[in-house]
Amino acid sequence: MNKYDVIQLSFPAYTMGKACKYCDKPIADHEHASRIFCPKIVLPDGSIQNCKDDYWAETRKNESDIYKIIALYQKKVSTILGYVYELNLPEITYETLDSMGIYLNRCLYSSAEADDMMSFFFVDFSITIHSKTNTIKIIKYDQELLKQELY
């Protein structure tokens, strides 16, 4: 052995203080400098322990929770509007909508039309309000027509 030979350590060194971003286990110094997660480990039962995937799955879940809440609300409103539409009420008021939990500001989108009309669009229905007469109409979408417009 000369003075230029590299000595291989039989155990990893942990002097740099690097740790996994997910589980806080120490990462050995000989690992690549950009490693921030533990390496994948296949357990004896065949399952895979992967800190990187677990970390990002948890992060993305938190980001997508708001979209799940919006989708649940739209589904609920669609069910309620279907019920109200089937009743064929002669007059629908703002109080009726509020009592059923339908909030016009939580529609998918809205548009102002001519003759002082506002339309609020939900998943299967739209609500049209004529501001001069304060009449509210619930209009059901024609599903076949929607499919033709989308494709």
C-alpha positions as CSV (number, residue, x, y, z in Angstrom):
1,M,0.0,0.0,0.0
2,N,1.4,3.4,-1.0
3,K,0.5,6.8,0.2
4,Y,-1.9,7.5,-2.7
5,D,-4.2,4.5,-2.2
6,V,-7.7,5.3,-1.1
7,I,-8.8,3.6,2.0
8,Q,-12.3,2.2,1.8
9,L,-14.2,2.5,5.1
10,S,-16.3,-0.5,6.1
11,F,-19.0,1.8,7.6
12,P,-20.5,5.0,6.3
13,A,-19.6,8.3,7.8
14,Y,-22.2,10.8,8.9
15,T,-20.1,13.9,9.7
16,M,-21.8,16.3,7.2
17,G,-25.1,16.0,9.1
18,K,-27.3,15.4,6.1
19,A,-30.8,14.0,6.8
20,C,-33.8,12.7,4.9
21,K,-36.3,15.4,4.2
22,Y,-39.2,13.0,5.0
23,C,-38.1,10.8,7.9
24,D,-35.1,12.6,9.2
25,K,-32.8,9.6,9.1
26,P,-29.2,10.5,8.5
27,I,-27.8,10.2,5.0
28,A,-24.2,9.0,4.7
29,D,-21.5,11.4,3.5
30,H,-20.5,9.2,0.6
31,E,-24.0,9.6,-1.0
32,H,-24.4,12.1,-3.8
33,A,-24.5,15.7,-2.5
34,S,-27.9,16.3,-4.1
35,R,-29.6,13.4,-2.3
36,I,-32.2,14.7,0.1
37,F,-34.2,11.5,0.6
38,C,-33.3,8.0,1.8
39,P,-32.7,5.4,-1.0
40,K,-35.5,3.0,-1.8
41,I,-35.6,-0.1,0.3
42,V,-37.3,-3.3,-0.5
43,L,-38.6,-4.9,2.7
44,P,-38.6,-8.7,3.3
45,D,-42.4,-8.8,2.7
46,G,-42.0,-7.3,-0.8
47,S,-43.2,-3.8,0.1
48,I,-41.1,-0.8,-0.9
49,Q,-40.2,2.0,1.5
50,N,-39.6,5.1,-0.5
51,C,-39.4,8.4,1.4
52,K,-39.3,10.5,-1.8
53,D,-42.6,9.2,-3.1
54,D,-44.2,9.4,0.4
55,Y,-43.1,13.0,0.8
56,W,-44.4,14.2,-2.5
57,A,-47.7,12.2,-2.2
58,E,-48.4,13.9,1.1
59,T,-47.5,17.3,-0.3
60,R,-49.7,16.9,-3.4
61,K,-52.5,15.5,-1.4
62,N,-52.6,18.8,0.6
63,E,-52.6,20.8,-2.6
64,S,-55.4,18.9,-4.2
65,D,-57.7,18.9,-1.1
66,I,-59.2,22.3,-2.2
67,Y,-60.2,20.7,-5.5
68,K,-61.9,17.8,-3.8
69,I,-63.9,20.3,-1.6
70,I,-65.0,22.2,-4.7
71,A,-66.0,19.0,-6.5
72,L,-68.1,17.8,-3.5
73,Y,-69.8,21.2,-3.3
74,Q,-70.7,21.2,-7.0
75,K,-72.0,17.6,-6.7
76,K,-74.2,18.6,-3.8
77,V,-75.5,21.7,-5.6
78,S,-76.3,19.7,-8.7
79,T,-78.3,17.3,-6.6
80,I,-80.2,20.1,-4.9
81,L,-80.9,21.9,-8.1
82,G,-82.1,18.7,-9.7
83,Y,-84.6,18.4,-6.8
84,V,-85.8,22.0,-7.1
85,Y,-86.0,21.7,-10.9
86,E,-88.3,18.6,-10.6
87,L,-90.6,20.5,-8.2
88,N,-91.5,23.0,-10.9
89,L,-91.9,25.8,-8.3
90,P,-93.8,28.8,-9.7
91,E,-91.4,31.2,-8.0
92,I,-87.9,30.8,-6.7
93,T,-86.5,33.4,-4.4
94,Y,-83.0,34.2,-3.1
95,E,-84.2,32.9,0.3
96,T,-85.1,29.6,-1.3
97,L,-81.6,29.3,-2.7
98,D,-79.9,30.4,0.6
99,S,-82.0,27.9,2.6
100,M,-80.9,25.1,0.4
101,G,-77.2,26.0,0.6
102,I,-76.8,27.3,-2.9
103,Y,-74.4,30.2,-3.0
104,L,-74.2,32.0,-6.4
105,N,-70.7,33.2,-5.7
106,R,-69.5,29.6,-5.6
107,C,-70.6,28.8,-9.2
108,L,-68.2,27.5,-11.8
109,Y,-68.5,30.7,-13.7
110,S,-71.0,33.5,-14.3
111,S,-71.9,35.9,-17.1
112,A,-73.7,39.1,-17.5
113,E,-76.1,39.1,-20.4
114,A,-78.2,41.7,-22.1
115,D,-81.4,43.0,-20.6
116,D,-80.1,43.0,-17.1
117,M,-79.7,39.2,-16.9
118,M,-77.1,37.3,-14.9
119,S,-76.4,33.6,-15.4
120,F,-74.6,31.4,-12.8
121,F,-73.3,28.1,-14.1
122,F,-73.0,24.9,-12.1
123,V,-72.3,21.4,-13.2
124,D,-75.7,20.2,-14.6
125,F,-77.7,23.4,-14.2
126,S,-77.6,27.1,-14.6
127,I,-79.4,29.8,-12.6
128,T,-80.6,32.8,-14.6
129,I,-81.7,35.9,-12.7
130,H,-83.5,38.9,-14.3
131,S,-82.6,41.8,-12.2
132,K,-85.5,44.1,-13.2
133,T,-88.2,41.6,-12.3
134,N,-86.2,39.6,-9.7
135,T,-87.2,36.3,-11.4
136,I,-85.0,33.3,-10.9
137,K,-85.0,30.4,-13.4
138,I,-83.2,27.1,-13.1
139,I,-82.2,25.7,-16.5
140,K,-81.1,22.1,-17.0
141,Y,-78.3,21.5,-19.5
142,D,-78.9,19.2,-22.4
143,Q,-76.2,16.6,-21.9
144,E,-76.0,15.5,-25.5
145,L,-75.7,19.2,-26.7
146,L,-72.9,19.7,-24.1
147,K,-71.0,16.6,-25.4
148,Q,-71.2,17.9,-29.0
149,E,-69.9,21.3,-27.9
150,L,-67.0,19.8,-25.9
151,Y,-65.8,17.4,-28.6
